[in-house]
Amino acid sequence: MNAVDVNTVVDVFLIGTLAAVWLSAGLLVDGMPAAVTARQLRRRAGLLSALVGAGVTVFAAIPLVVALVPGVSAAPAAALLPGVPALVVLTATLRRLGWVRRGAGAFAAAPLTPVPPALRAAAAHPLLSAPLQITGVAALVGLPIAAGLVDVPGGAATGMLGIAVTVIVVTVAGIGIRAALRHSRLAPLVLAPIGRRDRERAPAGAR
């Protein structure tokens, strides 16, 4: 096996691991609003934090592994695609994930308490779910680059790269719209109990 083959195998392994971790995080965050109890939500938030940490570790390992393997590697270029949404995860998503985890942890004395509407809506916030799912999709799209199927830049590869970018843009739009619609369905439930209490306290002749 020559150096080129070794580089390709290493690149595919690195980006494949990256995609697997972030896709797993995207699937897990999608099920967080469906948690039944506070204990379940807290457990999912903790596992999600661990997956994000693992994803960041893989990002950090890519330049280290590439430096140890002789020859030219495509892994750094492939990691650029998921790198951008991963920055959003580190700057915005982790903070919201911490809120959800602490909110669920407030019910430690009664872990079987149903998830409150406000906490469920927070778990479905677009800034919590969308960046994770987009990072996973972007890492998956980076696999052809790591495998050497797309050579950036150049000739026919430029067309393939354009298709990949189009797929990412459409997917990002779909993920964002889905997350926004899901959150908009859950957000009114937060105010509904307040509205009912206000109506119950209002005088009989009040409008």
N, C-alpha and C positions, 0 to 999 in steps of 0.2 A: 504494500500500500504506500503510495507516494505522499509527499507533503500536502499536495492539493486535496487528496482524498481525506487525509487526516483533518485538515482544516474544515472541510465541508461537514464531516461527521461531528466535529466539535461545535461548529456553528449551529447546525440543526439541533443538536442536543441542548445547547444553551437557550436558543430562541424557543424550542419546543417546551422546555421546562418553564420558561417565562410565560409562554402562552397558557400552559396548563394551570399554573398558579393563579394567573389573573382571570382566566375564564372560570375557574372554581370560585374565586371571590365574586365574580359577577353573578354566577348562579346562586350563591349563598345570599347575597344582598337582595336578590329578587324575591327571596322567600321570607325576608325579615318581617315585612308588614303582616304576613300571615301567621306569625307566632301567636299561640293561644294564651300563654301565661308569661308573666314577667320573668320567671326563671328561664324559660325557653328563649325569650328575646335576649336576655343577658348572655346566655350561652352562645347564641349565634353571633352576637356582637363581639364576644371574646374570640371566637374562632375566626371571624372576619378580620379582626385586628392582627391575629397571627398570620393569616394569609397575606395581608398587606405587607407585614414585616418580611415574610418569605419572598414576596415579589421584589421588594426593595433590595434584599440580599442578593437575589439573582442579578438584578441590574448592576449592583456593585461588583459582582463576581465576573461579569463579562470582560471588562478591560484587564482584570488580573489574569484570567485564564488565557485571553488572547495574547497577552505579553509573554506567556510561558510557551505558547505553541509557535514554532517558526512558520514563516510564510505570511501571506496576506489573508486576513479574515474579513468575512462579510457580516459578522455578528454585530459590530458596532453600528453599521449602517442600518441593519434590520431593527436594532433596538431604539433607533431614533423615533420610529413611528409610535410605539407605545410610550416613549419617554415623555412626550408632551402631556397626554392625559394623566400620566402617573404623577406629574408635578401638581396637577389639580387635586389629585387624591391626597397628596402630602400637605397641601396648603389649605384645602377646604373640607375634603371628605373626612379625614381623620378627626377633625374637630367636631363635626356633627356626629360621627360614630361614637366619640367620647361622650357626647351629650346623651345619646341613646343608651349607652352602656351604664352611665351613672344614673339615668332615670329609671332603668330597669332594676339597678342595684338598690334603689330606694325601697324596693319591695322585698328586700332580703328576709325580713321577718315573716312575710306572707308570700312566699315565692309562687304559689299557685293562683295569685291574684290575676284576673284577666288583664290583658294589656289595655291601659287607658287609651281613649281615642287620640289624645294629644301625642302620646308616645308612639302610637301606631302611625300617625301622620308624619311624625319626625323620621321614623324608620323608612318611610316611602319618599322622602324628599329627593328631588332630582339631583341635587349636588351630592347626595350620598350614593345613589345607585348608578346614575349615568356615567360618571368618570371611571368607576370600576369596570363597568361593562364595556365601555369604549376602549379602555386599556387592553382588555382581553382580546377584543376583536382586532385591534391594531397589532398586537403581538402575533396573532394568528396570521394576519396578512403579511407580516414580516418573514414568515417561514419560507416562502419562495425565494426571497432575497438571500436568506441564510443558506438555502440549498443550492444557490447558484443558478436558479432558473430565471432570475431577473438580474441582469447586470446593470447597475446604475452608474452613470447614464450610458446611453448608446443605442442608436438605431432602432431596431424592432423592440428592444427592451423598453424604450421610452414609451411606446404604445402600451405595453403591458403595465408599466408603472402608472400611466394615466388611468388605465382600467382599475388598477388597485386603489388609486386615490379616489376615483369615482365611487367605488364600492364602499370605501371608508366613509366618505361624505354622506352617502345615502343611509348607511347603517347608523352613523352618528345622529343624523336627523331623526331616523325612526326611533332610536333609543331615547333621545331627548323628548320627543313628542309623547311617547308611551309613558315615560317617567312623569312628565308634567300632567298628563291626563289622570294617571293613577293618584298622584298627590292631590289633584283638584277634587277627586271623588272623596278622599278621606278627610281633607281639611275642614269642610263644613260640619263634620261630625264633632269637631272640637268645640264649636260654638253652639251646637244644637242643645246640649243639656243646659247651658246658661240661658238660652232663649226660653226653654220650657220653665225654668225656675222663675224667670222674670215674669212670664205670663201667669204663673200660679200665684205670685205675690201681688200682681196688679189688682186694683179694685175692680169689682164686677162691672162698673160702668165705664171703666177706662178703655180707651181705644188705642 
